[in-house]
Amino acid sequence: ISGYSLVIQARDSGTPPLSSSATVNVDVSDVNDNSPVFTPANYTAVIQENKPVGTSILQLVVTDKDSFHNGPPFTFTILTGNEEEEFTLDPHGILRSAVIFKHMVATEYVLCVQAKDSGKPQQVSHTYIQVRVIEESIHKPTAIPLEIFIVTMEDDFPGGVIGKIHATDQDVYDVLTYTLKSEQKSLFKVNSHDGKIIALGGLDNGKYVLNVSVSDGRFQVPIDVVVHVEQLLQEMLQNTVTIRFENVSPEDFVGLHMHGFRRTLRNAVLSQKQDSLHIISIQPVAGSNQLDMLFAVQMHNSGFYKPAYLIQKLANARRHLENVIRISAILEKNCSGLDCQEQHCEQSLSIDSHSLMTYSTARISFVCPRFYRNVRCMC
């Protein structure tokens, strides 16, 4: 307990008795009686040969139960194992290489490291670090080409994570880093550690080819990343049809079925080759394992086919469509549970372009806005 606050009252013997009170604060000062603690107690680290001088090998983690003035900053010292000065240890507890290691010269080093706290008198602790020198990388990284589809309302793309590069390396201890060509950084970014692709706001309609590479420190491999951006027209939303699938997740649909189903759907509903199929959004149905896919078809002369016409086409081709994936229902209106009696049901569709859903797989990523249906009875 670091302190106490006491309220003390003095009361006299008069009639009537009078009293007064005062607050007494008692601070319990800390004595430096706890040594620094390494977590874990001892360390094992690996460095590949031929890494440049200054390569980070290990970050020491030290805590102290004493108060702040008796704890950090800590002073680190390598006591033994560094007679040839192959290592340096900075004030932040980062162990770095001071030479270029060769696997043929030595395969293992054992260092004894001391940490001192800032108290008076100082408390110390020790840890041992085993550093293994392994052969340099002999395998190139391998990465899967990524294709990203982004659907957004006109000039209203907020930006965000749009996909992730999947890369592997057969060298167990290789650490992969990802980079993007500098002139493309005004529109996109890539997380250097995990390969996530980030798009900045305001992307225009069109196709973007990103020059991304993955490196293991020795080999650098280019990765094909293609981004397709499609901007929705307001007229599309008035001519949409929903296909509801059974027992499929958004990621499985995107990764396993979307290309095949899009091709089959085009054959089913397009009257002319110049017509365009637009998948507007895919979205799980709340409280179920179903998935809704929202689409519209644009005629080559820029108009849109009416939903009733598309539904008729879909009904005729449903058997062929279900060869790709099981369909639960084909919806134009979604008025189930709404009894309008003498009135008719009117549905309106709204798109929240700032609430993007990203369904990312190893090869394909689909980014689309969340949509909402509103239904009401009309005269």
N, C-alpha and C positions, 0 to 999 in steps of 0.2 A: 504494500500500500504506500503510495508516494506522498500522501499528506492527509491531515485531519483538520476539520474545522469545528471548533468548540465554541458554544455559547455559554458564557459564565455570568452568573448573576450574584450581585452583592445586595444583601438585605439587612437593614438596620433593625434596632430593637425598640424603636419609638412606637407611639400610638397616634395614628395608624402607622404600621411599618412602611417605610419607603424603600424602593429598590431601583437598581440600575443594572444594565447588562452590557457586556462587551463580547466581541467575537475575537477568539484567539485562533489563528491559523498556525498549524504545526507542519512544517515541511520535513519530510524524512529524506535526507540526502543520500544519494547512491554511493556505495563503496564499490570499487572495482573488484568484485569477488567472483566474476564469471569470465572464463577464458573464451576466446573466439571459438566458434564451432564450424568445421568444414562439413559441407553436404555435397556428396557423400563423404564418408570418413577418409577414403582413399580413392584415387582416380586411375583410370586407364584411358589412354589416348593413342591415336594413330596419326602418322604423317606419311605421305607418299614421298619417295625420293625425288630429287630434282625440283622440289617446290622452291619458289624464290625466298630469299631472306626476308623475314618479317611476317611469314605466314602464321596466321593464328592457329594454335593447336588446341587450346583448352581455356575455358573460363572458370576460374575458381569461384565457388559460392561460399561466403562466410557470413555468419550471423553472430550476434552477441546479445545476451539477455540483460545486460546492464543498460542504464540510461544512455541517451545519445552521446553525452560528453565522455563516457567511458567505453564507447564502442567504436564505430567507424569514425574517420577513415582508418583502414588497416594498413600496416606496413608489411609487405611481403619480401621474403628473402629465400633464395635457394641455398640451402646449407650444404648439401652434398650431391654428388652426381653430375655436377656441371663444371668439373675442373678444367675442361677444355673450352668452356664458355660457348657451348653449342646452343644455349637457350637464354632468353631474356624473359623477365617477369615484370610487367608494368604496374604502376600503382593501383590500377583497377583489377588486378588479379588475372590478367590475360597472359597466358604462356605463349611465347612466339619463338620461331626458329631464328637463330643468329648465324647459321651456316646453311649451305645446301647439303642435305643429307644424302648419303649413298648407301643403298641396301647392302652392297658388298663389303662396306667398311664396318658397319655395326647395325644390328637388327633391333636392339633394345637398349633403352636407358631407364634408370631408376633414379628419380630425384626426390630428395627430402626437402620439403618447403615449410617455412615457418611463417605464421601470421601473428603480428603484434597489434593489440588494440591501442586506443588513444588515452587510456586511463593512467592514473598515477597511484601506485606503481603499475607498470604495464603488465598485462597478462598475455601469455603466448600459447599457441597451439601448433601442432605439426601434422602434416599429411604426407603421404607418399604418392608419387605420380609415376606410373609405368608408361613410357612412351615407346611404341613399336614403330619401326621404320619399315614400310612395305614398298614393293616395287611400284613404279609409276603406272599410270593408266595405260592399258594395252587395248582396250575396246572403245570404239566410238559410241557415243550415245545413239539411241534409236528413238525416233519420235513419229507419232501418227499424224498425218495431215489433217487439218481441222477446217471444216466449213461451217460458217456461222450465218444464220438467217435472222435478221432483225426486222420486226414489223412495228411501225410507229405512226402516229398521226402526223399530219403535215407540219414540218418545222417545229416539232414539239418533243424531240427525243431528249430525255433528261440525262442520259449517260448511266454508266454503271458496269458491273462485271457481266461480260457477254459470253464467256467460255473459258476453257482451261486446256492448255496443251498437256498431253500425256506423253511423257518421255521416260525411258528407262536406260540403265547402263549395267552391263554385266560385271563391271568392276565394283565390288561390294562397297568400297569406301569412297567412291566418287561422289562429290557433291555437285549437282547440276545447277547451272545458272542460265537465265534466259535474258536475251537482249532484243531490242527492237531498233531497226534502222532509225537514225536520229531525225531525218526529215519527216518521219511519219508520227513523231511524238506530239504534234499539234492536234491530232485527232484520236490517237490511241496510245495506251500504255500497256506494258507487260510487267507483272510482278516478277522481279529477278529471281525470287526464291521458289515460288510454287507454279509459275507459268500461267497465272490467271491473266486473261486478256480484258482490259478495261477500255471502254469507249467513252470519250468525252461527249458533252452535250452538243446538240445541234447538228447531228450527222445529216448530210443530204442524201437524197435518193441515189442509188447506184451501187456499183461493185468496187470493193477495195481489196487489193492484194497486199498483204503485210509481209515485210521481210524480217522474219523472226529467226533467231538462231539459238541453239542450246549448246552449252559448253561444259565439259567436265574438268576444265583447267588445262587440258592438253589438246583435245580435239574439239572442233567447233562444227556443228552440223546445221544446215539450213532446214527450216520447217515451212511447209506450205500452209498458210492461213489465208483463207478467202472469206471476206465479209460481204454479204448481200444485204442492202438496206432497201426496204420497200415502205413507202409512205402511203398511208390509207387516205382514201377520199371519203368525204361525208356520205356521198351517194352509195358507197359500198355498204354502209351500215343499214341502209334501208332495203337492201336486197340480199340479205344473208340467209343461209340455211345452216342448221346445226345437225351434224351427225354425232350420235352418242354411241360410244364404244363400251363394251363390257369387259371387265377384268383386265384392265391395262393401265399402267402408270404412265404419266407424261414422258418420263425419261425412256421407258421401253418403247413407247410409240415413236418418239423422235429418233432413237437409235436403231430400232429394228424394223419399223413399219412405214415411216413417213414417206420415204422415197417411193417404195413400191405402191403404197396406197395412192399417193399423188398421181402416179402414172396411170393406175387403173381408173381413178376418178376422172382424169382428163379424158380418157377414152369413153367414159360413160356419159359425160355431160356436155362436152364441147361439141358444138355443131360444126365449127370450122377450125382449121389448124391455127388461124390467126387469133382465135379467142384466147383469153388469159384466165387462168385459175388462180385465185388469191386466197391462200390460207391466212385468215386474219388473226386467229388466236386458238390455242388449245388450253383447256382449263378443267381441273378435276371437279366432279360434281360433289358438293359438300355432303358428308355423311355416307358416302358410297365408294365403291371401287370402280365407278364409271368415269368416263372422260368425254368431254364435249369438244368437238372441233368445229369452229365457225369459219365458213368460207363463202365466197361470192365469185361469180363468173362474169368477166367483162367481155363484151363483144368487140370485134376488131375495129368497129367504128365508134368505140368509146362508151357506148351505153352498157347497161347491165341487164342480164336475164332476170326475169321475175322469179321469186322463190317458188311459186306454184309450178312453173315450167321445170325448174331444177328438180323439185320433189318428184314430179312425174318421171323424169329421166332416171333419177336414183332408184325409184321403185322398180323400174324395168331392169335395172342393172344390179340389183341388190345381191343376187346370187354370185355374180362375178366379184363384187366388192368384198363379200364375206370369204372369198378364197384367200384374201390377204389378212383380214382381221375381223373378229366377230362384232357385228353391229347390234346395238340394243334398240335404237330407235332413230328415225329421221324426223327432225322437228323443224317446222316453220314457226308455229305458235307454241308457246309453253304455258298454257292456261290450265294445266291440270289442277284440280281442287278449287277452281274459281267458277262458281255457278252464276252465269250472267242471265239466265232465263230468257226474257224477251230481248235483251240487249246482246251486243256482240263483244267479243274480247279483243282488246287492242294491246299489242305488245310494242314496247319501245326498247331499243338497245342503246346502252351508253358505254363508252370506252373511257377507262381511266388511264390516260397515256403516261401518267407519272407513277403508276404502280405496275412496274414491269415484272414479268415472270421469266426466269432464265432456266431452261431445261437443257443441261449440258451433259453430253456423253463424250466418249473418246474421239469420235469422228465427226459428229454433228452437234451443233448447239442451236437452239431455237429460242429467240427472245421475242416476247409478244406482250401486249398490254392486257391488263385484266378487264373483263367485260361484265356488265350487269344487265339483267333483264327486268323490266318493270311491266306488269300487266294490270289492266283495269277494265271494268265494264263500261261500254259506251253506248249511247242511244243510237 
